[in-house]
């Protein structure tokens, strides 16, 4: 895949460039701040951008705001955002629209090379990938809100994995249950959240958004 990296830490940026090159990806640009990121995307039109949430000059939300701008201006460009900590506000904002081609990982996950590369591949091919810890904290924030409180522990577990961008088959493998059992739980989640079939809408995406809105 054609990749642009946006990371102000030279050490991490160089390490990611080397890793991606070894895995057969083409890093078409590597930058250290958000303005340069937007310029690079406009010039190179990559398949995916990997960007830190906090970048110069203020080291607050420049990377996140650049990622949202990329999604608005170039919707075909996937975005995988990296963060040192669970930034609930930023994660919720990134997940509050179409999550196809969107990912949010904690930087600790980058150290687990297989997990990082799997997330990169999923997001770059139009899927979604959200760090399990991010999803857990967002779910915990809404644990007392109806109708989420109506979900069984297993249904919440399935919803958590859905929010990470996993397919039913992947959830079944992770939870060591049959795919038909996962499908049953997914349908139960849809029913309890009041998500009926509607043309043009993904009930999986709506289910994830529902707990963010609760």
C-alpha positions in Angstrom: 0.0 0.0 0.0 1.0 3.6 -0.5 1.4 5.1 3.0 2.0 8.6 4.4 3.4 8.7 8.0 2.8 11.7 10.3 4.7 11.4 13.5 6.8 14.1 15.3 9.0 11.6 17.0 11.9 11.0 14.6 12.8 7.7 16.3 9.2 6.3 15.9 8.8 7.7 12.4 12.0 6.1 11.2 11.2 2.8 12.8 7.7 2.7 11.2 9.2 3.6 7.8 11.6 0.7 8.1 8.9 -1.7 9.2 6.5 -0.8 6.5 9.2 -1.0 3.8 10.2 -4.4 5.0 6.5 -5.5 4.8 6.4 -4.3 1.1 4.5 -1.1 1.6 5.6 2.2 -0.1 6.0 5.1 2.2 5.5 8.1 -0.1 6.0 10.7 2.5 6.9 11.0 6.2 6.2 14.3 8.0 6.4 15.7 11.5 3.5 18.1 11.7 -0.1 18.4 10.6 0.2 21.1 7.9 2.8 19.1 6.1 0.6 16.1 6.4 -2.3 17.8 4.5 0.1 19.0 1.8 1.5 15.5 1.4 -1.9 13.9 1.1 -2.9 16.5 -1.6 0.3 15.8 -3.5 0.5 12.0 -3.2 -3.1 10.8 -2.6 -2.0 7.7 -0.6 -4.1 4.7 0.2 -3.7 5.2 3.9 -2.4 7.8 6.3 -0.9 6.8 9.7 -0.9 9.9 12.0 -0.3 10.7 15.6 -3.2 12.5 17.4 -0.9 15.0 19.1 1.5 16.9 16.9 3.3 20.3 16.8 2.9 23.2 17.5 0.6 22.7 20.5 0.8 18.9 20.8 -3.0 18.7 21.6 -5.2 17.6 18.7 -3.5 18.7 15.5 -3.1 15.2 14.2 -6.7 14.3 14.9 -8.0 17.5 13.3 -5.9 16.8 10.2 -7.3 13.2 10.1 -10.8 14.5 10.2 -10.0 17.0 7.4 -8.5 14.2 5.3 -11.7 12.2 5.7 -13.7 15.2 4.6 -11.6 16.3 1.6 -10.3 12.9 0.4 -12.8 10.2 1.6 -11.1 7.5 -0.4 -7.9 7.9 1.8 -8.0 5.7 4.8 -6.8 7.0 8.2 -5.1 5.1 11.0 -4.7 7.4 14.1 -2.1 6.6 16.8 -2.4 7.9 20.4 -0.2 7.6 23.5 -3.3 7.4 25.8 -7.0 6.8 25.4 -8.3 10.1 24.2 -12.1 9.5 24.7 -13.1 12.8 23.1 -10.9 12.3 20.0 -11.8 8.6 19.6 -15.6 9.4 19.8 -15.2 12.2 17.3 -13.3 10.0 14.8 -15.9 7.2 15.3 -18.9 9.5 15.0 -19.2 9.2 11.2 -18.6 6.5 8.6 -15.9 4.2 10.1 -15.0 2.5 6.8 -11.3 3.0 6.4 -10.8 4.4 9.9 -8.7 3.1 12.7 -7.6 4.3 16.2 -4.7 2.5 18.0 -2.8 3.1 21.1 1.0 3.4 20.5 1.6 0.4 22.7 -0.2 -1.6 20.0 2.4 -0.5 17.4 5.0 -2.4 19.5 3.0 -5.5 18.8 4.0 -5.7 15.2 1.4 -8.3 14.0 -1.5 -6.4 15.6 -0.3 -3.1 14.0 0.1 -4.6 10.6 -3.2 -6.4 10.8 -4.9 -3.1 11.7 -3.1 -1.3 8.8 -4.3 -3.9 6.3 -7.9 -3.8 7.6 -8.1 0.0 7.5 -6.3 0.3 4.2 -8.7 -2.0 2.5 -11.8 -0.2 3.7 -12.4 -1.9 7.1 -12.1 -0.5 10.6 -9.7 -1.1 13.5 -10.1 0.3 17.0 -7.9 -0.5 19.9 -9.6 -2.9 22.4 -8.7 -0.7 25.3 -10.2 2.4 23.6 -13.4 0.5 23.0 -13.5 -0.9 26.5 -13.2 2.6 28.0 -15.8 4.0 25.7 -18.2 1.2 26.6 -17.5 1.6 30.3 -18.4 5.3 30.0 -21.9 4.3 28.9 -22.4 1.2 31.0 -25.3 2.7 33.0 -27.2 4.1 30.0 -30.2 2.5 28.4 -30.6 0.6 26.2 -27.0 -0.6 26.5 -27.8 -1.7 30.0 -30.2 -4.3 28.5 -27.4 -6.1 26.8 -26.1 -9.3 28.3 -22.4 -9.6 29.1 -21.9 -11.7 25.9 -23.8 -9.2 23.8 -21.7 -6.4 25.1 -18.6 -8.5 24.4 -19.7 -8.9 20.8 -20.5 -5.2 20.5 -17.0 -4.4 21.8 -15.5 -6.6 19.1 -17.8 -5.1 16.5 -16.6 -1.6 17.5 -13.0 -2.8 16.9 -14.0 -3.4 13.3 -14.0 -7.2 13.4 -16.2 -9.3 11.2 -18.5 -12.0 12.6 -16.1 -14.7 11.6 -13.2 -12.9 13.4 -15.4 -12.4 16.5 -16.3 -16.1 16.5 -12.6 -17.1 16.3 -11.7 -14.6 19.1 -14.5 -15.7 21.4 -14.2 -19.4 20.6 -17.8 -19.7 19.6 -19.6 -20.6 16.3 -20.2 -17.9 13.7 -24.0 -18.6 13.9 -23.8 -17.9 17.7 -22.1 -14.6 16.9 -24.8 -13.7 14.3 -27.5 -14.5 16.9 -25.8 -12.1 19.4 -25.4 -9.4 16.8 -29.0 -9.6 15.9 -29.9 -9.4 19.5 -27.8 -6.2 19.8 -29.6 -4.7 16.9 -33.0 -5.6 18.3 -32.2 -4.2 21.8 -30.8 -1.0 20.4 -33.8 -0.6 18.1 -31.9 -0.8 14.9 -34.3 -1.9 12.2 -33.3 -2.6 8.6 -33.0 0.6 6.5 -31.7 1.1 3.0 -28.4 2.9 2.8 -27.4 2.4 6.5 -25.1 -0.1 8.1 -26.6 -1.5 11.3 -23.1 -2.4 12.5 -21.9 1.2 12.3 -25.2 2.4 13.8 -24.8 0.0 16.8 -21.3 1.4 17.5 -22.5 5.0 17.2 -25.4 4.3 19.5 -23.2 3.6 22.5 -21.1 6.7 21.7 -24.3 8.8 21.7 -25.7 7.3 24.9 
